[in-house]
Every structure is written in C-alpha cells, then in structure tokens.
C-alpha cells in the first residue's frame, strides 16, 4: 500500500513538472546561448494606410505650401489652425494604387516604401524640382495598428509608432500572456496580397521564434493566443465547480493528506 501511494505521489509531481514546461519561454536557451541572424522586416506602407508628412525649412512661408492644414473638429464646427498646432494633424491616405496626392508636386507613388524611404523620396523630389532648397521631411504613422486577442492581460488594438515591431514587443504591450495561454501555439493572421494566411509560432523555443516569418509583425496583423485545456474546461457549464482549477487543487490537497496518513499509519 505504501509503495502504491508513493508511486502516485511521484506520478503527480512528474505531471506537475511536465505542465510547467508548457509555460516557460525560450526553453532551449536555458543551458546554451543561441545566436541568430534575424532578417529585419520594417513596416512597408500599404493601401488604406494613413501617414502625416511634414516639411520644414528656413523659409516657413514656402514650406507651408507643402503641409496640409491642421484642423480641429468639434460638434457642428470646424476651425483651421496654424501649422504649429498639435491637434488633429491632417494626413494622406494611400490609395489602392499606392499613391498620394502631395501639394504642389502632385501624385507620388509611395506604396511599398518604409517611413524613412518616403521621407527621403519627398525630400529629393522637392530639391530636384527646385521647390525647396533645404527641406527637412518628417513622416509619421497615423492609423497603423495590430490586434492582440485571446489569453493576454489586455486584449485590444494597439497603434504602431515605430518602423519595426516584434511579436514579443506586441505581447508585452498587451500585458503578456496569462498563465492559461498556449505558448507553443500562438497564431498570427496576416493579409498577404488579398489572401488571409495563418502562421503559428512556438514561444517555448527561441530558435523557432527567431526563424518565424511573423517574428516581425506588420500592420493589421491579428495575434491570437489560444487558451489551454484548463481554461477551456473552466468555460464549460460546470466550469466553476466540478472541472475548475480550484476543484482540482482541493482534490490534490485531500489526496496528499490521505497519502501522508496512509504512509504513517498503515
């Protein structure tokens, strides 16, 4: 009887240890360092993306010709403000062909460019056409976002404000995954040339994370953290009693108490 009880305790401990392996990130880096060359994939502009382009130079009146007005919108009222205002900067929405209509210059094709490439392109355009001698061009994202759903602390839509964002940074913005999230099977849904594709990434392995095509996220990506079996059981009709985590915790406590009693007195 003692041997049976002892074997049950060992089995329970082993089971608990195996469960913990599903929670730890980057398990393949615990005993050795991993060095990987990661291909940098910056954000590239797509149709329907909205950006702001601000041109500055020593001649303020001249550069104002190339800057959209800043507009403050209120209920029933619209008022134009100076270019130095910081409220509701107007922006350019890229059309289906990847173009924008830029003041004075006309149509510019910027689809597929990075933010820095757009700034350099506009600057060279202004100089080559003798419009501005010393332009300083600043480009910012206005509506680029990613969505993070599932077992994270703060699911929702998050703005992209930098030229590259990794899936690890995205999850940190959402407060990290909960203890119930499947770290070995995180999904990323991405629109590629009009086709919705789903990728999976295993955050338990650093090698797989760094090799994944979705390590760097793009605008409009949807990151979904699937719930594990325990969370799924909790969502059932009887999830708050028979099949809940609290129930099994209580059962384990009773089992251990009975096991200790059997070992000591049988």
Secondary structure, DSSP 8 states (H G I E B T S, - for coil): -HHHHHHHHHHHHHHHHHHHTTT-S-GGGSSS--------------TT-EEEEEEE-S-HHHHGGGS--EEEEETTEEEEE-TT--SSB--EE--TTSEEEETTTEEEE-TT--HHHHHHHHHHHHHHTTS-SS-EEEEEESS-EEEEEESBSS-EEEE--SS--BHHHHHHHTT-B-TTEEEEEEEEEEEETTEEEEEEE-TT-HHHHHH-TTSB--TT-EEEEEE-HHHHHHTSTTTTTTTSHHHHHHHHHHHHHHHHHHHHH-
